[in-house]
């Protein structure tokens, strides 16, 4: 057996775990756009803040406390989800709610300003340097492929994929069957009509920002555990990639955000492995350009129908 198949499987798994993170963040972009038609460019910083809150929680608990690892990780996720949800709500109230009736360019500038503010808020509070995140799940599963070839699957990457799949299934069921989910779908179809029918659209929009922040916080904590370092600027690149994933899958489509995240993560990982790490961003964004040239609405997006 040549080393092609083991390397392919290894990079495929790495790409799936990276794509799962992109998908978690991309869902926040696509939900906000689907309901109010605006892009929350501060969402990448929400992801970054979630990672920092997880690290602060871990520091407060301590790595030598004797508490089981999965309890510690659960505490990190819980605290990060709660506090980051508050950040998401505040961003909506401060940067978006007063500007809903304004031109979209005004809201876009407000979102960019909020993004810069949050970057510097964390940099001033935690420092602009890289911070190390202790490895709570060292080690990996080893799969022997024969002829001395092995595939290593780190436990942190397994955790990312499992948690992301569970959250995406739960989100799909919640949006489809819950009262708030039905209200969100109604607002996505026609905000004014939903308001006339008695739906509290302000509540739905706030809920959307909070839910997006919660998913981004989970992604931030998990990627921090996998990579092992943080800085206040990781949200910018991750946010742009997640936005790209949302557009790739079809902005406004939750399944599209999931598919776009996975495709982008796999494409980026394969480009780094088989071409060069310097070309991974070129391949990722080149894929986006090709998709938009032949399908402008994205893979699972639907053409907008003008309401008259």
C-alpha positions in Angstrom: 0.0 0.0 0.0 1.4 3.4 -0.9 1.2 6.3 1.5 -1.5 8.1 -0.5 -4.5 6.4 1.1 -3.3 6.9 4.7 -2.4 10.5 4.1 -5.7 11.0 2.3 -7.7 9.7 5.2 -5.6 11.7 7.7 -6.2 14.9 5.8 -9.9 14.2 5.3 -10.4 13.8 9.0 -8.4 17.0 9.7 -10.5 18.8 7.1 -13.8 17.5 8.6 -12.9 18.8 12.0 -11.8 22.2 10.7 -15.0 22.3 8.6 -17.1 21.6 11.6 -15.7 24.7 13.3 -16.4 26.8 10.2 -19.9 25.4 10.1 -20.7 26.3 13.7 -19.6 29.9 13.1 -21.2 30.1 9.7 -24.6 29.2 11.1 -24.6 32.5 13.0 -23.9 34.5 9.9 -26.6 32.7 7.8 -29.3 32.9 10.5 -28.9 36.7 11.1 -28.9 37.3 7.3 -31.9 35.0 6.8 -34.0 37.0 9.2 -32.9 40.7 9.0 -30.9 40.6 5.8 -27.7 42.0 7.4 -24.2 40.5 7.8 -22.9 40.4 11.4 -19.2 41.1 10.8 -18.6 41.2 14.5 -19.5 37.5 14.7 -15.9 36.3 14.4 -15.0 38.3 17.5 -17.9 36.6 19.3 -16.2 33.3 18.4 -12.9 34.6 19.8 -14.5 35.9 23.0 -16.0 32.5 23.6 -12.6 30.9 23.3 -11.2 33.4 25.9 -14.0 32.8 28.3 -13.4 29.1 28.1 -9.7 29.6 28.8 -10.5 31.9 31.8 -12.9 29.3 33.1 -10.2 26.6 32.8 -7.7 28.9 34.6 -10.2 29.4 37.5 -10.8 25.6 37.8 -7.1 24.6 37.4 -5.7 21.7 35.5 -4.6 19.9 38.7 -7.9 20.2 40.5 -8.6 16.5 40.3 -11.9 17.1 38.5 -12.6 14.7 35.6 -11.5 16.1 32.2 -15.0 16.0 30.6 -16.5 17.8 33.6 -13.9 20.6 33.2 -14.6 20.8 29.4 -18.3 20.8 30.1 -17.8 23.7 32.6 -15.8 25.6 30.0 -18.5 25.2 27.4 -21.3 26.1 29.8 -19.7 29.3 31.1 -18.6 30.3 27.6 -22.0 29.7 26.1 -23.8 31.7 28.8 -21.5 34.7 28.8 -21.0 34.7 25.0 -24.7 34.6 24.6 -24.9 37.8 26.6 -22.3 39.4 24.3 -24.3 38.4 21.3 -27.4 40.0 22.8 -25.5 43.2 23.6 -24.1 43.4 20.1 -27.6 43.1 18.6 -29.0 45.8 20.9 -26.1 48.2 20.4 -25.0 47.8 16.9 -28.0 46.5 15.0 -31.4 47.2 16.6 -31.1 51.0 16.3 -30.1 50.7 12.7 -32.7 48.2 11.3 -34.5 50.8 9.3 -31.2 52.4 8.1 -29.5 51.6 4.8 -27.6 48.3 4.9 -24.3 50.2 4.5 -24.8 51.9 7.8 -25.4 48.6 9.6 -22.3 47.1 7.9 -20.1 50.0 9.1 -21.6 49.6 12.6 -20.7 45.9 12.6 -17.1 46.5 11.4 -16.8 49.1 14.2 -18.1 46.6 16.8 -15.6 44.0 15.5 -12.7 46.4 16.0 -14.0 47.4 19.4 -14.3 43.8 20.6 -10.8 43.0 19.3 -9.3 45.8 21.3 -11.5 45.2 24.3 -10.0 41.7 24.6 -6.5 42.8 23.7 -6.5 45.4 26.5 -8.0 43.0 29.0 -6.0 39.9 28.2 -3.0 41.2 26.3 -2.3 41.0 22.5 0.2 38.2 22.8 -0.5 34.5 22.1 -1.8 32.6 25.2 -1.2 28.9 25.6 -4.2 26.7 26.2 -3.4 23.5 28.3 -4.0 20.2 26.5 -6.9 18.5 28.3 -7.2 15.6 25.9 -3.7 14.6 24.8 -3.2 11.5 22.7 -4.9 10.1 19.6 -6.5 7.0 18.2 -4.1 5.1 15.9 -5.3 3.1 13.0 -2.8 0.8 11.3 -3.2 0.8 7.5 -0.6 -1.9 6.8 2.9 -1.6 5.5 3.8 0.5 8.5 1.4 3.3 7.7 -0.8 4.8 10.4 -3.5 7.3 10.7 -3.6 9.4 13.9 -6.9 10.8 15.1 -6.4 13.3 18.0 -9.1 13.0 20.7 -9.7 16.8 20.5 -10.6 16.5 16.8 -13.0 13.6 17.6 -14.6 15.8 20.2 -15.0 18.7 17.7 -16.8 16.5 15.2 -19.0 14.7 17.7 -20.1 18.0 19.4 -20.6 19.8 16.1 -22.8 16.9 14.7 -24.9 16.8 17.9 -25.4 20.5 17.9 -26.3 20.7 14.2 -28.9 17.9 14.6 -30.3 19.5 17.7 -30.5 22.9 16.0 -32.3 21.4 12.9 -34.9 19.7 15.1 -35.3 22.9 17.2 -35.8 25.2 14.2 -38.2 22.7 12.7 -40.4 21.7 15.6 -40.2 24.4 18.4 -42.4 27.5 18.7 -39.4 29.8 18.5 -38.1 27.9 15.5 -41.3 28.3 13.6 -41.4 32.0 14.5 -37.8 32.3 13.2 -38.8 30.7 9.9 -41.8 33.0 9.6 -39.6 36.0 10.2 -37.2 34.8 7.6 -40.0 34.5 5.0 -41.6 37.9 5.7 -40.7 40.0 8.8 -43.6 42.5 8.4 -46.3 39.8 7.9 -44.9 37.9 10.9 -45.2 41.1 13.0 -48.8 41.6 11.9 -49.6 38.1 12.9 -48.5 38.7 16.4 -45.0 37.3 16.4 -42.6 39.4 18.6 -40.0 40.0 15.9 -37.7 41.9 18.2 -37.6 38.8 20.4 -36.9 36.5 17.5 -34.0 38.7 16.2 -32.4 38.8 19.7 -32.9 35.1 20.0 -31.1 34.6 16.6 -28.1 36.6 17.7 -27.9 34.8 21.0 -28.2 31.3 19.3 -25.5 32.3 16.8 -23.2 33.4 19.6 -23.8 30.2 21.5 -22.7 28.1 18.6 -19.7 30.3 17.9 -18.7 30.0 21.6 -18.7 26.2 21.4 -16.5 26.4 18.3 -14.1 28.8 19.9 -13.6 26.6 23.0 -13.2 23.4 21.0 -10.7 24.9 18.5 -8.7 26.4 21.4 -8.4 23.0 23.0 -7.3 21.5 19.7 -4.8 24.1 18.6 -3.5 25.1 22.1 -3.1 28.8 21.7 -5.2 32.0 21.5 -4.8 35.7 20.6 -7.4 38.5 20.2 -7.2 38.4 16.4 -8.1 34.8 15.7 -11.7 35.8 15.2 -11.0 38.0 12.2 -9.7 35.2 10.0 -12.1 32.6 11.3 -15.0 35.0 10.8 -14.0 35.7 7.1 -13.7 32.0 6.5 -17.0 31.2 8.2 -18.7 34.0 6.2 -17.2 32.4 3.0 -18.6 29.0 4.1 -22.1 30.6 4.6 -22.0 32.2 1.1 -20.6 29.0 -0.4 -23.5 26.9 0.9 -26.1 29.6 0.3 -26.4 32.5 2.6 -29.6 32.2 4.6 -29.7 28.4 4.5 -28.7 26.6 7.7 -28.0 23.3 5.8 -26.0 25.3 3.3 -23.9 26.8 6.1 -23.1 23.3 7.4 -22.3 22.0 3.9 -20.2 25.1 3.1 -18.2 24.8 6.3 -17.3 21.2 5.7 -16.4 21.8 2.0 -14.3 24.8 2.9 -12.5 23.0 5.7 -11.7 19.9 3.5 -10.6 22.0 0.6 -8.3 24.1 2.7 -6.8 21.1 4.4 -6.2 19.2 1.2 -4.6 22.3 -0.4 -2.2 22.7 2.5 -1.3 19.0 2.4 -1.0 18.4 -1.4 0.0 21.8 -2.7 1.4 24.2 0.0 0.2 25.7 3.2 0.7 29.1 1.5 -1.9 28.2 -1.1 -4.7 27.0 1.2 -6.5 30.3 1.3 -6.2 30.8 -2.5 -7.8 27.4 -3.1 -10.5 28.0 -0.5 -11.5 31.4 -1.9 -11.0 30.2 -5.5 -13.6 27.5 -4.8 -16.0 30.2 -3.6 -15.4 32.2 -6.8 -16.1 29.2 -9.0 -19.3 28.3 -7.1 -20.6 31.9 -7.3 -19.8 32.1 -11.0 -21.9 29.0 -11.8 -24.4 29.2 -8.9 -24.6 32.8 -7.5 -27.0 31.7 -4.7 -24.6 29.1 -3.4 -25.0 25.4 -3.3 -28.2 25.2 -1.3 -29.4 28.8 -1.6 -32.6 29.8 -3.3 -33.1 32.8 -5.5 -34.7 35.7 -3.8 -38.3 36.4 -4.9 -39.1 40.1 -4.8 -42.2 40.8 -2.8 -44.8 43.1 -4.4 
